[in-house]
């Protein structure tokens, strides 16, 4: 293999490696963003579920709909459905 062919060969391998690295880097960024969004969604759902459980207990205790709504952030319609 001549020196120029050798350089061309390794330049092509480097280009392929760089392209694969960029692709994998983008995939990793997307994966990380997905994980973050999933965690945020899970936290939000947990908070909402906690408010629902508190509303159920307050409703069973006989507290007013207005008071339950103020404490939990749920609407009176949501509380009525519980």
SEDO-340588 format. One record per atom (N, C-alpha, C): residue number from 1; atom name; x, y, z. Coordinates in pm, 1 decimal. Layout:
N
nr->NUM; atom->CA; x->X; y->Y; z->Z
...
***
This chain:
82
nr->1; atom->N; x->84.7; y->-116.5; z->0.0
nr->1; atom->CA; x->0.0; y->0.0; z->0.0
nr->1; atom->C; x->89.8; y->123.5; z->0.0
nr->2; atom->N; x->64.2; y->215.1; z->-89.0
nr->2; atom->CA; x->141.9; y->337.7; z->-95.9
nr->2; atom->C; x->101.9; y->430.8; z->18.3
nr->3; atom->N; x->188.1; y->522.7; z->46.6
nr->3; atom->CA; x->166.0; y->614.2; z->158.3
nr->3; atom->C; x->34.5; y->692.5; z->142.0
nr->4; atom->N; x->3.8; y->737.3; z->22.6
nr->4; atom->CA; x->-119.7; y->813.2; z->-0.1
nr->4; atom->C; x->-243.0; y->725.3; z->21.6
nr->5; atom->N; x->-237.7; y->600.1; z->-23.3
nr->5; atom->CA; x->-348.6; y->507.7; z->-2.2
nr->5; atom->C; x->-366.6; y->479.9; z->146.9
nr->6; atom->N; x->-255.1; y->467.0; z->216.1
nr->6; atom->CA; x->-256.7; y->443.7; z->360.2
nr->6; atom->C; x->-326.3; y->560.1; z->431.4
nr->7; atom->N; x->-288.8; y->682.9; z->395.8
nr->7; atom->CA; x->-350.0; y->801.6; z->456.4
nr->7; atom->C; x->-500.1; y->807.8; z->425.2
nr->8; atom->N; x->-536.0; y->779.4; z->303.6
nr->8; atom->CA; x->-676.3; y->780.9; z->262.4
nr->8; atom->C; x->-755.9; y->676.7; z->340.6
nr->9; atom->N; x->-698.5; y->557.9; z->352.3
nr->9; atom->CA; x->-764.6; y->450.4; z->426.2
nr->9; atom->C; x->-794.4; y->494.3; z->569.1
nr->10; atom->N; x->-693.3; y->546.8; z->638.3
nr->10; atom->CA; x->-711.0; y->586.0; z->778.2
nr->10; atom->C; x->-797.8; y->710.6; z->792.8
nr->11; atom->N; x->-796.4; y->797.9; z->696.5
nr->11; atom->CA; x->-885.2; y->914.4; z->699.0
nr->11; atom->C; x->-1031.0; y->868.9; z->688.0
nr->12; atom->N; x->-1056.8; y->770.6; z->603.7
nr->12; atom->CA; x->-1192.0; y->716.9; z->590.4
nr->12; atom->C; x->-1236.5; y->647.3; z->718.6
nr->13; atom->N; x->-1146.1; y->571.1; z->782.6
nr->13; atom->CA; x->-1180.6; y->503.7; z->907.5
nr->13; atom->C; x->-1210.2; y->605.9; z->1017.4
nr->14; atom->N; x->-1129.7; y->714.1; z->1021.0
nr->14; atom->CA; x->-1151.8; y->818.4; z->1120.4
nr->14; atom->C; x->-1287.3; y->885.3; z->1097.8
nr->15; atom->N; x->-1320.3; y->912.9; z->972.1
nr->15; atom->CA; x->-1449.3; y->974.3; z->939.1
nr->15; atom->C; x->-1564.4; y->883.5; z->985.6
nr->16; atom->N; x->-1555.0; y->754.1; z->956.4
nr->16; atom->CA; x->-1658.3; y->659.6; z->998.8
nr->16; atom->C; x->-1671.3; y->658.3; z->1150.9
nr->17; atom->N; x->-1557.6; y->656.4; z->1217.4
nr->17; atom->CA; x->-1558.8; y->656.9; z->1364.3
nr->17; atom->C; x->-1624.4; y->784.2; z->1417.3
nr->18; atom->N; x->-1590.1; y->898.3; z->1359.6
nr->18; atom->CA; x->-1647.5; y->1026.3; z->1402.4
nr->18; atom->C; x->-1798.9; y->1029.1; z->1380.2
nr->19; atom->N; x->-1844.3; y->976.6; z->1267.8
nr->19; atom->CA; x->-1987.7; y->975.5; z->1238.9
nr->19; atom->C; x->-2062.6; y->885.9; z->1337.8
nr->20; atom->N; x->-2006.3; y->771.1; z->1368.2
nr->20; atom->CA; x->-2067.8; y->680.6; z->1465.5
nr->20; atom->C; x->-2071.3; y->747.1; z->1602.6
nr->21; atom->N; x->-1963.9; y->814.9; z->1640.5
nr->21; atom->CA; x->-1959.3; y->883.6; z->1769.5
nr->21; atom->C; x->-2066.0; y->992.1; z->1778.3
nr->22; atom->N; x->-2082.8; y->1068.2; z->1671.3
nr->22; atom->CA; x->-2185.4; y->1172.4; z->1669.8
nr->22; atom->C; x->-2324.4; y->1110.7; z->1682.7
nr->23; atom->N; x->-2347.7; y->1004.2; z->1610.6
nr->23; atom->CA; x->-2477.1; y->937.1; z->1615.9
nr->23; atom->C; x->-2505.9; y->887.4; z->1757.0
nr->24; atom->N; x->-2408.5; y->820.4; z->1815.9
nr->24; atom->CA; x->-2426.8; y->767.7; z->1951.3
nr->24; atom->C; x->-2442.1; y->880.2; z->2052.4
nr->25; atom->N; x->-2371.4; y->989.3; z->2033.0
nr->25; atom->CA; x->-2384.6; y->1103.7; z->2122.6
nr->25; atom->C; x->-2524.7; y->1160.2; z->2117.6
nr->26; atom->N; x->-2581.4; y->1171.8; z->1999.5
nr->26; atom->CA; x->-2718.6; y->1220.5; z->1984.7
nr->26; atom->C; x->-2818.5; y->1126.8; z->2048.8
nr->27; atom->N; x->-2795.8; y->997.6; z->2031.7
nr->27; atom->CA; x->-2885.0; y->899.5; z->2094.0
nr->27; atom->C; x->-2878.6; y->910.5; z->2244.9
nr->28; atom->N; x->-2758.0; y->927.9; z->2299.1
nr->28; atom->CA; x->-2743.8; y->939.7; z->2444.3
nr->28; atom->C; x->-2813.1; y->1064.2; z->2497.0
nr->29; atom->N; x->-2800.6; y->1175.6; z->2423.8
nr->29; atom->CA; x->-2867.9; y->1298.4; z->2465.6
nr->29; atom->C; x->-3019.2; y->1278.1; z->2465.1
nr->30; atom->N; x->-3070.0; y->1213.3; z->2362.4
nr->30; atom->CA; x->-3213.4; y->1185.4; z->2355.0
nr->30; atom->C; x->-3258.7; y->1094.2; z->2467.3
nr->31; atom->N; x->-3178.8; y->995.0; z->2497.9
nr->31; atom->CA; x->-3210.9; y->901.7; z->2605.8
nr->31; atom->C; x->-3213.4; y->975.0; z->2739.2
nr->32; atom->N; x->-3114.0; y->1060.1; z->2762.9
nr->32; atom->CA; x->-3108.7; y->1136.6; z->2887.8
nr->32; atom->C; x->-3229.9; y->1228.2; z->2900.4
nr->33; atom->N; x->-3268.0; y->1294.1; z->2790.8
nr->33; atom->CA; x->-3384.5; y->1382.4; z->2793.0
nr->33; atom->C; x->-3510.8; y->1302.6; z->2823.1
nr->34; atom->N; x->-3520.9; y->1183.8; z->2764.7
nr->34; atom->CA; x->-3636.0; y->1097.8; z->2790.4
nr->34; atom->C; x->-3643.8; y->1055.1; z->2936.4
nr->35; atom->N; x->-3530.2; y->1025.3; z->2994.8
nr->35; atom->CA; x->-3526.1; y->986.2; z->3135.7
nr->35; atom->C; x->-3571.2; y->1102.1; z->3223.2
nr->36; atom->N; x->-3520.3; y->1220.8; z->3194.2
nr->36; atom->CA; x->-3558.0; y->1339.4; z->3271.6
nr->36; atom->C; x->-3708.3; y->1364.2; z->3262.6
nr->37; atom->N; x->-3763.2; y->1356.7; z->3139.7
nr->37; atom->CA; x->-3906.6; y->1378.1; z->3121.8
nr->37; atom->C; x->-3987.4; y->1271.5; z->3195.2
nr->38; atom->N; x->-3940.2; y->1148.1; z->3192.3
nr->38; atom->CA; x->-4009.3; y->1040.2; z->3262.9
nr->38; atom->C; x->-4009.6; y->1062.0; z->3413.1
nr->39; atom->N; x->-3898.1; y->1106.4; z->3466.7
nr->39; atom->CA; x->-3890.1; y->1134.7; z->3610.1
nr->39; atom->C; x->-3984.2; y->1248.5; z->3646.8
nr->40; atom->N; x->-3983.0; y->1354.6; z->3565.8
nr->40; atom->CA; x->-4071.7; y->1468.4; z->3592.9
nr->40; atom->C; x->-4217.6; y->1425.9; z->3588.6
nr->41; atom->N; x->-4254.2; y->1343.8; z->3489.7
nr->41; atom->CA; x->-4391.8; y->1294.9; z->3479.1
nr->41; atom->C; x->-4428.7; y->1210.3; z->3600.6
nr->42; atom->N; x->-4335.2; y->1126.0; z->3644.0
nr->42; atom->CA; x->-4359.8; y->1041.3; z->3760.6
nr->42; atom->C; x->-4379.4; y->1122.9; z->3887.4
nr->43; atom->N; x->-4298.6; y->1226.7; z->3902.9
nr->43; atom->CA; x->-4312.3; y->1313.8; z->4020.1
nr->43; atom->C; x->-4448.6; y->1382.3; z->4017.5
nr->44; atom->N; x->-4486.6; y->1434.1; z->3902.2
nr->44; atom->CA; x->-4616.3; y->1502.4; z->3888.7
nr->44; atom->C; x->-4731.0; y->1406.7; z->3921.6
nr->45; atom->N; x->-4724.1; y->1284.6; z->3868.5
nr->45; atom->CA; x->-4828.9; y->1186.3; z->3895.8
nr->45; atom->C; x->-4833.7; y->1150.9; z->4044.2
nr->46; atom->N; x->-4717.3; y->1141.5; z->4106.4
nr->46; atom->CA; x->-4711.5; y->1111.5; z->4249.6
nr->46; atom->C; x->-4774.1; y->1222.0; z->4332.5
nr->47; atom->N; x->-4747.5; y->1346.4; z->4295.7
nr->47; atom->CA; x->-4805.6; y->1460.0; z->4366.7
nr->47; atom->C; x->-4957.2; y->1459.7; z->4349.8
nr->48; atom->N; x->-5003.0; y->1437.6; z->4226.4
nr->48; atom->CA; x->-5147.2; y->1433.2; z->4201.3
nr->48; atom->C; x->-5213.7; y->1320.3; z->4279.4
nr->49; atom->N; x->-5150.2; y->1205.0; z->4281.9
nr->49; atom->CA; x->-5206.3; y->1091.1; z->4354.7
nr->49; atom->C; x->-5210.2; y->1120.2; z->4504.1
nr->50; atom->N; x->-5108.3; y->1188.8; z->4555.1
nr->50; atom->CA; x->-5107.0; y->1227.2; z->4696.2
nr->50; atom->C; x->-5221.7; y->1321.5; z->4728.4
nr->51; atom->N; x->-5247.0; y->1418.7; z->4640.4
nr->51; atom->CA; x->-5357.8; y->1513.0; z->4661.0
nr->51; atom->C; x->-5490.9; y->1439.4; z->4660.7
nr->52; atom->N; x->-5504.9; y->1340.9; z->4573.4
nr->52; atom->CA; x->-5628.8; y->1263.2; z->4567.0
nr->52; atom->C; x->-5649.7; y->1184.4; z->4696.1
nr->53; atom->N; x->-5544.9; y->1123.3; z->4745.6
nr->53; atom->CA; x->-5555.3; y->1045.8; z->4869.9
nr->53; atom->C; x->-5590.8; y->1135.7; z->4987.7
nr->54; atom->N; x->-5530.2; y->1251.9; z->4994.2
nr->54; atom->CA; x->-5561.8; y->1346.4; z->5101.6
nr->54; atom->C; x->-5707.0; y->1391.2; z->5089.5
nr->55; atom->N; x->-5751.1; y->1420.7; z->4966.4
nr->55; atom->CA; x->-5889.4; y->1463.1; z->4944.7
nr->55; atom->C; x->-5987.4; y->1355.1; z->4988.7
nr->56; atom->N; x->-5957.0; y->1230.5; z->4958.8
nr->56; atom->CA; x->-6044.7; y->1120.3; z->5001.3
nr->56; atom->C; x->-6057.8; y->1116.0; z->5153.0
nr->57; atom->N; x->-5945.5; y->1130.1; z->5220.4
nr->57; atom->CA; x->-5947.5; y->1125.4; z->5367.6
nr->57; atom->C; x->-6024.5; y->1243.3; z->5425.7
nr->58; atom->N; x->-6002.0; y->1362.9; z->5369.3
nr->58; atom->CA; x->-6072.7; y->1480.0; z->5418.3
nr->58; atom->C; x->-6222.2; y->1470.3; z->5390.2
nr->59; atom->N; x->-6257.6; y->1417.2; z->5275.1
nr->59; atom->CA; x->-6398.1; y->1399.8; z->5238.6
nr->59; atom->C; x->-6464.1; y->1299.4; z->5332.7
nr->60; atom->N; x->-6394.5; y->1189.5; z->5361.5
nr->60; atom->CA; x->-6447.6; y->1088.1; z->5452.8
nr->60; atom->C; x->-6463.8; y->1145.3; z->5593.4
nr->61; atom->N; x->-6378.4; y->1239.8; z->5628.1
nr->61; atom->CA; x->-6383.9; y->1303.3; z->5759.3
nr->61; atom->C; x->-6498.2; y->1405.3; z->5767.5
nr->62; atom->N; x->-6551.9; y->1443.1; z->5649.6
nr->62; atom->CA; x->-6664.2; y->1535.2; z->5647.4
nr->62; atom->C; x->-6626.3; y->1680.3; z->5624.0
nr->63; atom->N; x->-6504.2; y->1706.5; z->5582.4
nr->63; atom->CA; x->-6464.3; y->1844.4; z->5554.3
nr->63; atom->C; x->-6541.1; y->1896.4; z->5432.6
nr->64; atom->N; x->-6556.1; y->2027.1; z->5424.0
nr->64; atom->CA; x->-6629.7; y->2087.4; z->5312.6
nr->64; atom->C; x->-6551.0; y->2074.7; z->5182.9
nr->65; atom->N; x->-6624.4; y->2074.4; z->5072.1
nr->65; atom->CA; x->-6560.3; y->2066.5; z->4940.6
nr->65; atom->C; x->-6465.4; y->2185.0; z->4919.3
nr->66; atom->N; x->-6508.3; y->2303.1; z->4962.5
nr->66; atom->CA; x->-6425.8; y->2423.1; z->4944.9
nr->66; atom->C; x->-6294.0; y->2409.8; z->5020.8
nr->67; atom->N; x->-6301.3; y->2358.5; z->5142.3
nr->67; atom->CA; x->-6179.4; y->2342.7; z->5223.0
nr->67; atom->C; x->-6087.1; y->2238.4; z->5160.4
nr->68; atom->N; x->-6144.1; y->2127.7; z->5115.5
nr->68; atom->CA; x->-6064.9; y->2021.7; z->5052.6
nr->68; atom->C; x->-5998.2; y->2074.5; z->4925.6
nr->69; atom->N; x->-6074.8; y->2149.5; z->4846.6
nr->69; atom->CA; x->-6020.1; y->2206.4; z->4722.8
nr->69; atom->C; x->-5905.0; y->2300.9; z->4753.6
nr->70; atom->N; x->-5920.6; y->2382.2; z->4855.5
nr->70; atom->CA; x->-5815.0; y->2477.5; z->4892.5
nr->70; atom->C; x->-5689.0; y->2404.6; z->4938.8
nr->71; atom->N; x->-5706.7; y->2299.2; z->5014.4
nr->71; atom->CA; x->-5592.2; y->2225.1; z->5069.3
nr->71; atom->C; x->-5520.8; y->2144.3; z->4961.8
nr->72; atom->N; x->-5596.9; y->2077.6; z->4875.9
nr->72; atom->CA; x->-5537.2; y->1983.7; z->4780.2
nr->72; atom->C; x->-5508.6; y->2043.1; z->4643.0
nr->73; atom->N; x->-5577.0; y->2152.4; z->4608.6
nr->73; atom->CA; x->-5560.6; y->2207.6; z->4475.1
nr->73; atom->C; x->-5649.6; y->2140.8; z->4371.7
nr->74; atom->N; x->-5730.8; y->2044.5; z->4414.4
nr->74; atom->CA; x->-5825.4; y->1979.5; z->4324.3
nr->74; atom->C; x->-5949.8; y->2066.7; z->4311.5
nr->75; atom->N; x->-6024.2; y->2046.2; z->4204.1
nr->75; atom->CA; x->-6149.4; y->2119.0; z->4188.6
nr->75; atom->C; x->-6258.1; y->2048.2; z->4269.5
nr->76; atom->N; x->-6364.0; y->2121.4; z->4297.6
nr->76; atom->CA; x->-6475.4; y->2059.8; z->4369.9
nr->76; atom->C; x->-6535.0; y->1944.7; z->4289.6
nr->77; atom->N; x->-6539.6; y->1958.2; z->4156.9
nr->77; atom->CA; x->-6590.9; y->1849.7; z->4072.3
nr->77; atom->C; x->-6505.7; y->1724.1; z->4084.6
nr->78; atom->N; x->-6372.5; y->1741.4; z->4089.6
nr->78; atom->CA; x->-6284.7; y->1625.3; z->4106.7
nr->78; atom->C; x->-6309.0; y->1559.7; z->4241.5
nr->79; atom->N; x->-6330.2; y->1641.3; z->4343.5
nr->79; atom->CA; x->-6352.1; y->1587.3; z->4478.8
nr->79; atom->C; x->-6484.3; y->1513.2; z->4485.9
nr->80; atom->N; x->-6588.1; y->1566.5; z->4423.0
nr->80; atom->CA; x->-6718.6; y->1500.4; z->4423.1
nr->80; atom->C; x->-6707.5; y->1361.2; z->4362.6
nr->81; atom->N; x->-6625.5; y->1344.6; z->4259.4
nr->81; atom->CA; x->-6611.3; y->1214.7; z->4191.8
nr->81; atom->C; x->-6536.7; y->1111.1; z->4275.6
nr->82; atom->N; x->-6470.0; y->1153.6; z->4381.5
nr->82; atom->CA; x->-6391.6; y->1059.5; z->4462.1
nr->82; atom->C; x->-6480.3; y->972.7; z->4548.6
***
